[in-house]
Amino acid sequence: MRRGRRESVRGGLLGGLAVSALVASGTLPAAAQDAPVTPPADERAPAVVADEPAASVRAATAAASVAVPVETKKVVAPLASGAYRLSSYYGPRCIPVTGASAWHLGQDLAAADGTPIRSVTDGVVRAAGAVSGFGQWVVVDSVVDGRRVSFVYGHMWNGTKYVKAGQRVTAGQHIADVGANGFATGPHLHLEVWVYGYGGTHVDPLVWLRNRSVSLSAGATAHLARIVPTGCTYRATTRVNLRTWTSTASRVIRVVPTNGTLRSQPGAKSGRWVHVTYGSTTGWVYDSYVSPSAVKVSTPATIRYVAVASLVLRASASTSSTALTSLSRGTAVTYVGSVSSSGWVKVTTEGRTGYVAASYLATTREKALYRVQYVDVSALNLRATPSTSAEVVVRLVEGTAVQPLGLVSANGWRKVSVSGHTGYVAAKYLRSTP
């Protein structure tokens, strides 16, 4: 299996059913231009790794074009019989990992690391070396049945160990070793067959070889069942826009929440955009935010504050256990677990881990530092600023509880919060009991 733009772009609209971005035979593909330029924050993808080969590879390819492949009749399997298993097949599929294509352009042959890879036909090495997606590759041009055919071999550790661009090779020649370079889940050979040359028409390697009396199935020790799923289920990895078309200029019709369930079909992808249905709404989402499985949403740490003058941190959940230290009012502690039925909770604070009685903790620092007070007059104005000329935010009746947010100022005002409002009251009109 391989991830990368070259595979998804070559898939064309809806995963290869209509290839519209083909390049001329004999040249490498141009970089894809379907990534959004300045998408909104909830849709921006990380830097896209283009699957266009590096400049050095393009230069080597230009040199290789000097050597012209000649007609060949001999066709062999790329790996020795009994040395591989058939794994991921050519054709439409559900996206296996975030960013991968929905149309697999080749046939994967899982094999032991270092297994020799053989050239399928006589030909000329068109490219060899580093490339995004595969990590390393070898591309061999041949002429079979009067047509130019390119064979792509991917994921080896070193694409230039045995061959170089421009070199002639023969069918069965050792050209590379199986590896797990680039986007790979394990050692395997990814084999592609392109009729009319690389960038022409990709075809199923199993079928192409079988039509020439080479059965990869017969030589495999095992093979996964070749089943195209009837549908695909994905999850949104973050809040992401669902759009009417494959462009950030198109209209946003829904916002899908993190882990929102997206339904799709095998091969339903155009460039970097996936065609999905969320609820009853169908549209397109950017593939960087589509995952085959739910994402783990981190839960914010529970932090509490010491609400008494001194609280003992103990080695275990018992008043008879060793006292590790004494925590002063307002000290922040982070829960390591949940509060036990006996009222103890394991916490970490200031580099120490131990147990405290949860009843002596407050949810905010203000609540820990300042006790709740109560309105001591029939009506008290909560003002926007500490001044009698300031706007009245709300009028508080006697007995209303307020949470002090700071000490009493020199001119007698105190900042407080009450029922979602924050403001200032004259501290002399507050009392300590309900």
Secondary structure, 3 states (H helix, E strand, C coil): CCECHHHHHHHCECCCCECCCCCCCCCCCCCCCCCCCCCCCCCCCCCCCCCCCCHHHHHHHHHHCCCCCCECCCCCCCCCCCCEEECCCCEECCCCCCCECCEECCEEEEECCCCEEECCCCEEEEEEEEECCCEEEEEEEEEECCEEEEEEEECCCCCCCCCCCCCEECCCCEEEECECCCCCCCCEEEEEEEECCCCCEEECHHHHHHCCCCCHHHHCCCECCCCCCCCEEEEECCCEEEECCCCCCCCEEEEECCCCEEEECCCCEECCEEEEEECCEEEEEEHHHEECCCCCCCCCCCEEEECCCEEEEECCCCCCCCEEEEEECCCEEEECCCCCCCCEEEEEECCEEEEEEHHHEECCHHHHHCCCEEECCCEEEEECCCCCCCCEEEEEECCCEEEECCCCCCCCEEEEEECCEEEEEEHHHEECCC
